[in-house]
Amino acid sequence: MIVLGSTSEVAQAFVEKALQEGEKFEKIYLFTSNKETTERFARHIDVKFLQQSEIIELDLTKEIDYNVFENINSTLLFCAIGYLGEGTKEGLYDNKNTQRIIEINYSKLIPVINYFAHKFENRRSGTIIGLSSVAGDRGRQSNFIYGSAKAAFTAYLSGLRNYLFDKKVHVITIKPGFMATKMTEGLPLNPKLTASPKQAADCIYKAFKKQKNIAYVLPVWSVIMMIIRNIPEFIFKKLKL
Amino acid sequence: MKPNFVQKVTNWGNFPVVEKEMKSDDSFDKIKDFILTHNEVIARGNGRCYGDASLGESIFSTKKLNKFISFDRLNGIIECESGVLLSEVLEISVPQGYFLYVTPGTKFVSVGGAIASDVHGKNHHAEGCFSEYVIEFKLMIENGEIITCSREENSEKFWATIGGMGLTGIILSAKFKLKNIESAYIRQESIKADNLDEIFKLFEESENWTYNVAWIDCLQTGKNIGKSILMRGEHAFPHELPQNLKEKPLRLKKKFEPTVPFYFPGFVLNKFTVKVFNLLYFKKQTKKEIKNIVDYETFFYPLDVVNDWNKIYGKSGFIQYQMVIPKEKGKEGMKKILETISRSGNGSFLAVLKLFGKNNPEAYNSFPMEGYTLALDFRVNSKLKMLIGKLDDIVQEFGGRIYLTKDSMSKSSLTNYLRNIQNSKFVSLQHKRIINNNQGS
């Protein structure tokens, strides 16, 4: 299994869920920009499940050496890389913030996924799971830089799913909604709309087993986003969302 | 949305509820930052202590310190971060033939919490407190430095932290020993006792059993005071198991776990319903004595089966009152306590009696001392404080003390046995209450 963004609590919870359910992986490749935290996770799954893993440093804000990835092979890729950055109100005109959001959530990330998608395509098997966001369903004033990068990512996953369909590779888009993770700690989130990493992992694992195309983590989000998507633009532009 | 870490926090008893800053992180650098940038810090594990021990001005939740570090499967030594729950330890240790030496009545406490409370179990008379099996732990102290504490290294801090209610620093990880088991089942004997004399006699006769505990019906009066059921147990050997369990003696079958969906309205628990509950509980066992085999969850964690059972006490919450009375006066003291409760009509839904063995003098901050300990749940209402005051007086008269992990109302003279924890950085609401409130009330 290849995990992009291994310090993500959802990614870690998903790895644990899969191992608990008895999925077998020869090795888990943990891609991370934070070696210290990931080493702790690697030891954890070794202690808990006797699962071998390898840590690979990946910093999307730097030059990437693809040669390092050459010997990495798997049939499952889980991408949890995401960067919220500053909201639009605080960070819209801060170019560094904008660039970082676009790079980490989209422009620097896609080539990495493409690299592995190519391997999957050649082998004609495998599943790619990408964590996008409900923020990508419609641009809203509060976080549309992040939202637009996630919208692009959603479109990419959708296209990739279409492209890889007859190559026997499946692509799943996950739209988590609010999650109680490091990314959102301290934000006043409605607990009824917020999933814990474990809940999210359970749902993603279900989507993986059922080979779903698109899945919202909490079902209520599919309803909320359907409404938000369908508000006519002349009304939507006046809303404070 | 700008982060705001102020939130409503409460522990298992849902009393008291405070609005304080609470943050969680798994990066040691960030934890250090938190300590250095806040005046009064207290660590909180899974919030399973009942009262105000893990509440404070700035709360650091160890929930994200949830990783295992090592497991020596040959010698049964495990190391994990402090936010790992005992349930998670059991999940991996039981199938390997290891159990916790000491476990409290819920498996949902964190390892850090178990050390800070120096928890005890049904085997205190035989195997002591949790700390007996702790080899070492890592503690982040007031300047953000991480120190290793063991009996040899930083031993002063080691013993001050054991039972020290988090007032010496933030425990980051711990290494401790596990005990060998050959099955996940317990050979149990349940014996009915009609009164206090009988139950005390049973306790003394059962001293050779590893695990002893009694459920008391605390609404009984007169000669029926102390009506109870003693449950004693031993880890079962595979050959003692029924045929269908022999094949996989270390595996438990998955069970249905109901959840209490909402806070019960206040009137649900009253003298009448508690009486009915106790009646049913004690009538269920028709024979004087039952011998059977039960799985370890049923034996050790009967209440964990119902998720969020604390909600049955309603939104006003409940407290757990646990005291210990020295052995020689134990019977007399318990009689007085039970009489007082029975007279008050403030029935306890759950009342558990145990006999503690000798304490470890090195673990000077631990609650247990040789004697009888009773734990009682009471729903918080306007009359409760008066009852607690009366019970406190009795405990004081008999030279007993109160368990800090469950306390939120008692007299400070019964709870101020903590030593060597004077530290202006790590401060809990409980600590403040104990120091500032010498009159109790």
Contacts between the chains, C-beta under 8 A, distances in Angstrom:
chain1	res1	chain2	res2	distance
A	9	B	64	7.8
A	36	B	27	7.7
A	37	B	26	6.3
A	37	B	27	6.5
A	40	B	26	7.5
A	40	B	67	4.9
A	40	B	69	7.7
A	40	B	81	7.8
A	41	B	67	6.4
A	43	B	67	7.0
A	43	B	68	7.1
A	43	B	69	6.0
A	43	B	70	7.2
A	44	B	67	3.9
A	44	B	68	4.8
A	44	B	69	7.7
A	47	B	68	3.8
A	47	B	69	6.9
A	47	B	70	6.1
A	47	B	71	4.7
A	47	B	80	7.9
A	47	B	92	7.3
A	48	B	68	5.5
A	48	B	92	5.5
A	87	B	1	6.3
A	142	B	1	7.2
A	182	B	25	7.3
A	182	B	64	7.8
A	185	B	3	7.0
A	185	B	5	7.6
A	185	B	23	7.0
A	185	B	24	6.8
A	186	B	3	3.1
A	186	B	4	5.9
A	186	B	5	4.5
A	186	B	23	7.2
A	187	B	1	4.9
A	187	B	3	5.9
A	187	B	4	7.7
A	188	B	1	6.9
A	188	B	4	6.3
